[in-house]
Each structure stands twice: as structure tokens, then as C-alpha cells.
């Protein structure tokens, strides 16, 4: 019987970077989609994103890596807690 390997949990940095990549990819794609399809509905946009998602996320990773090579770093600011 094959041994099962446990997955190592993602670090908070890895999770944050994944979210950043997806945000960059979706935002860039959305600009192009809206320019090419000004009358598209939300449902059409969702279907189109599902179809393009894999390739666009790959582009997002490349964008983030290029920024890092040039010396830029993405950081998410800490949210200040509201005083009561």
C-alpha cells in the first residue's frame, strides 16, 4: 500500500503572495476584458475569467517575479484596529 504524505501547511507569506498574484492577474485581465467587451454582463465576465484564469495567473506570477527582480517588494499594511 502506498504511503500518504502529509501536506505541509502554507505559511502566511505564501498565502499572502498567492492572493497578491491572483489580484494582479485578475485586475490586469479585467481591464482588457472590459475594453474588449464593454457590454458584457457579470455572468459573462465570470465565465470568461474561468476560461482565462490559468493563463492569467501564470502572467501574474511573472509580473510579481519581475517586480521582485527589479527590487520591489509587495507588503500588505497591517490594519489598524479601531479604538472603542
WOFENMO-V184417 format. One record per residue. N is the residue number from 1. RES is the residue in one letter. PHI is phi in whole degrees, -180 to 180 (* if undefined). Layout:
n->N res->RES phi->PHI
n->N res->RES phi->PHI
//
This chain:
n->1 res->X phi->*
n->2 res->X phi->-74
n->3 res->X phi->-81
n->4 res->X phi->-95
n->5 res->X phi->-100
n->6 res->X phi->-81
n->7 res->X phi->-77
n->8 res->X phi->-78
n->9 res->X phi->-67
n->10 res->X phi->-71
n->11 res->X phi->-79
n->12 res->X phi->-59
n->13 res->X phi->-67
n->14 res->X phi->-66
n->15 res->X phi->-64
n->16 res->X phi->-65
n->17 res->X phi->-67
n->18 res->X phi->-62
n->19 res->X phi->-64
n->20 res->X phi->-65
n->21 res->X phi->-61
n->22 res->X phi->-64
n->23 res->X phi->-66
n->24 res->X phi->-63
n->25 res->X phi->-63
n->26 res->X phi->-67
n->27 res->X phi->-64
n->28 res->X phi->-64
n->29 res->X phi->-64
n->30 res->X phi->-62
n->31 res->X phi->-62
n->32 res->X phi->-66
n->33 res->X phi->-63
n->34 res->X phi->-65
n->35 res->X phi->-67
n->36 res->X phi->-85
n->37 res->X phi->-136
n->38 res->X phi->-65
n->39 res->X phi->-102
n->40 res->X phi->-72
n->41 res->X phi->-87
n->42 res->X phi->-62
n->43 res->X phi->-66
n->44 res->X phi->-65
n->45 res->X phi->-63
n->46 res->X phi->-64
n->47 res->X phi->-65
n->48 res->X phi->-66
n->49 res->X phi->-65
n->50 res->X phi->-59
n->51 res->X phi->-71
n->52 res->X phi->-96
n->53 res->X phi->-54
n->54 res->X phi->-60
n->55 res->X phi->-67
n->56 res->X phi->-70
n->57 res->X phi->-67
n->58 res->X phi->-61
n->59 res->X phi->-64
n->60 res->X phi->-61
n->61 res->X phi->-62
n->62 res->X phi->-65
n->63 res->X phi->-63
n->64 res->X phi->-62
n->65 res->X phi->-64
n->66 res->X phi->-64
n->67 res->X phi->-62
n->68 res->X phi->-64
n->69 res->X phi->-63
n->70 res->X phi->-85
n->71 res->X phi->100
n->72 res->X phi->-90
n->73 res->X phi->-135
n->74 res->X phi->-94
n->75 res->X phi->-135
n->76 res->X phi->-97
n->77 res->X phi->-68
n->78 res->X phi->-71
n->79 res->X phi->-77
n->80 res->X phi->-77
n->81 res->X phi->-77
n->82 res->X phi->-75
n->83 res->X phi->-76
n->84 res->X phi->-79
//
